[in-house]
Amino acid sequence: MKIYGYTKANESDLQEMSEISLQGSYEQLVKISQFILKYAEVMKREGNRFEHAHIKDDVKEWDARFPEIIVSK
């Protein structure tokens, strides 16, 4: 498993992360967990056909000010 991200200081240079912290409300963390579990199942079902999914496309309540979360194979 690898985790990648952009910093607010440099949003054009994708970096591999050695550690991340998720800070949010109970409701936000549940939404993230549900999103990840949903697309883990989609990935299992679709195999190599699965490319990626964005939380902002899937969770309508996801505030545009929140960081984007993308799951990919």
C-alpha positions in Angstrom: 0.0 0.0 0.0 1.1 3.5 -0.8 -0.4 6.8 0.2 0.2 9.9 -2.0 -0.8 13.5 -1.5 -0.2 17.2 -2.2 0.6 19.8 0.4 -1.2 23.2 0.4 2.2 24.8 -0.1 2.8 22.8 -3.3 -0.4 21.4 -4.9 1.4 20.5 -8.2 4.0 18.0 -6.8 2.5 14.6 -5.9 4.5 13.2 -2.9 4.5 9.7 -1.4 3.5 10.1 2.3 5.2 8.2 5.1 2.4 9.1 7.5 -1.0 10.7 7.5 -3.4 11.9 10.2 -7.2 12.1 9.7 -8.8 14.9 11.8 -12.5 15.1 11.6 -15.8 14.7 13.3 -17.3 11.3 14.0 -19.7 11.8 11.1 -16.9 12.7 8.7 -14.8 9.8 9.7 -17.7 7.4 9.2 -18.3 8.9 5.7 -14.6 8.3 4.8 -14.8 4.7 6.2 -18.0 4.0 4.2 -16.5 5.4 1.1 -13.3 3.3 1.4 -15.2 0.1 2.2 -17.6 0.7 -0.7 -14.8 1.1 -3.3 -12.8 -1.8 -1.8 -15.8 -4.0 -2.7 -16.1 -2.4 -6.1 -12.3 -3.0 -6.6 -12.7 -6.6 -5.6 -15.7 -7.1 -8.0 -14.2 -5.2 -11.0 -10.6 -6.2 -10.7 -8.4 -4.5 -13.2 -11.3 -2.6 -14.7 -11.4 -0.4 -11.5 -9.4 2.8 -11.9 -10.2 5.2 -9.1 -13.0 7.0 -7.2 -13.2 10.5 -5.7 -15.1 11.0 -2.4 -16.4 14.4 -3.7 -18.1 12.6 -6.6 -19.6 9.9 -4.3 -20.5 11.6 -1.0 -22.8 14.5 -1.8 -22.4 16.0 1.7 -18.6 16.3 1.2 -17.8 19.9 1.7 -15.8 21.5 -1.2 -13.4 22.9 1.5 -12.5 19.4 2.7 -9.5 17.6 1.2 -10.2 15.3 -1.8 -9.9 11.6 -1.0 -9.2 9.3 -3.9 -9.0 5.5 -3.8 -7.2 3.7 -6.6 -5.8 0.3 -7.4 
